[in-house]
Amino acid sequence: MSISAFLTAELDRKVNAMSSDAARIQFLALQGNSWAERYRHFCRTGDQPFGGPHPEHGEMSAADFVILISRISALQGQIKARMAQREIA
């Protein structure tokens, strides 16, 4: 399993375990900001976000960051759309 597949699966697992969409949105906002900052740091320095390669899934590449940040954004959009649908109903 690639590092991006592992991290997106962990993200999905955590989001799905939350009890409300409001909690999910807040969590995803924090994750999005955190991973964007880690990506900026990676681009500047090449440093890995965990201080080195992940012990099971290896090093992160720029593509891995993009995949994870894109997943966070997609989940935010899905949850916001679901919340908007509920408001209409």
C-alpha positions as CSV (number, residue, x, y, z in Angstrom):
1,M,0.0,0.0,0.0
2,S,1.4,3.4,-0.9
3,I,1.7,6.1,1.7
4,S,-1.0,8.2,0.1
5,A,-3.4,5.2,0.1
6,F,-2.6,4.5,3.7
7,L,-3.1,8.1,4.8
8,T,-6.3,8.6,2.8
9,A,-7.7,5.3,4.3
10,E,-6.9,6.6,7.8
11,L,-8.5,9.9,7.0
12,D,-11.6,8.2,5.8
13,R,-11.7,6.0,8.8
14,K,-11.5,8.9,11.2
15,V,-14.0,11.0,9.4
16,N,-16.5,8.1,9.2
17,A,-16.2,7.5,12.9
18,M,-17.3,11.1,13.8
19,S,-20.8,11.6,15.1
20,S,-21.7,14.8,13.2
21,D,-21.1,16.6,10.0
22,A,-20.1,19.7,12.0
23,A,-17.3,17.7,13.7
24,R,-16.2,16.3,10.3
25,I,-16.0,19.8,8.7
26,Q,-14.0,21.1,11.7
27,F,-11.6,18.1,11.6
28,L,-11.1,18.3,7.8
29,A,-10.4,22.1,8.1
30,L,-7.7,21.4,10.6
31,Q,-6.3,18.5,8.6
32,G,-6.3,20.6,5.4
33,N,-4.4,23.4,7.0
34,S,-2.0,21.0,8.7
35,W,-1.2,19.0,5.5
36,A,-0.9,22.2,3.4
37,E,1.7,23.5,5.8
38,R,3.5,20.2,5.8
39,Y,3.5,20.3,2.0
40,R,4.9,23.9,2.0
41,H,7.6,22.8,4.3
42,F,8.3,19.7,2.2
43,C,8.6,21.9,-1.0
44,R,11.0,24.2,0.8
45,T,13.2,21.6,2.4
46,G,12.4,18.2,1.2
47,D,11.9,17.1,4.8
48,Q,9.5,14.2,5.3
49,P,6.4,15.0,7.5
50,F,7.2,12.3,10.0
51,G,10.8,13.1,10.4
52,G,11.7,10.4,7.9
53,P,10.1,7.7,5.8
54,H,7.0,6.0,7.2
55,P,8.2,2.7,8.6
56,E,5.7,0.6,6.6
57,H,4.8,2.8,3.6
58,G,7.9,4.7,2.8
59,E,8.6,8.3,1.8
60,M,6.0,10.8,0.8
61,S,6.4,12.5,-2.6
62,A,4.8,15.7,-3.8
63,A,2.1,13.6,-5.5
64,D,1.3,11.9,-2.2
65,F,0.6,15.3,-0.6
66,V,-1.5,16.4,-3.5
67,I,-3.6,13.2,-3.3
68,L,-4.1,13.6,0.4
69,I,-5.0,17.3,0.3
70,S,-7.3,16.6,-2.7
71,R,-9.1,13.9,-0.7
72,I,-9.5,16.3,2.2
73,S,-11.0,18.9,-0.1
74,A,-13.3,16.4,-1.8
75,L,-14.6,15.2,1.6
76,Q,-15.3,18.8,2.7
77,G,-17.3,19.4,-0.5
78,Q,-19.3,16.2,-0.1
79,I,-20.1,16.9,3.5
80,K,-21.0,20.5,2.8
81,A,-23.3,19.4,-0.1
82,R,-25.0,16.9,2.2
83,M,-25.5,19.6,4.8
84,A,-27.0,21.9,2.2
85,Q,-29.3,19.2,1.0
86,R,-30.6,18.7,4.5
87,E,-31.3,22.4,4.8
88,I,-33.4,22.4,1.6
89,A,-35.4,19.3,2.7
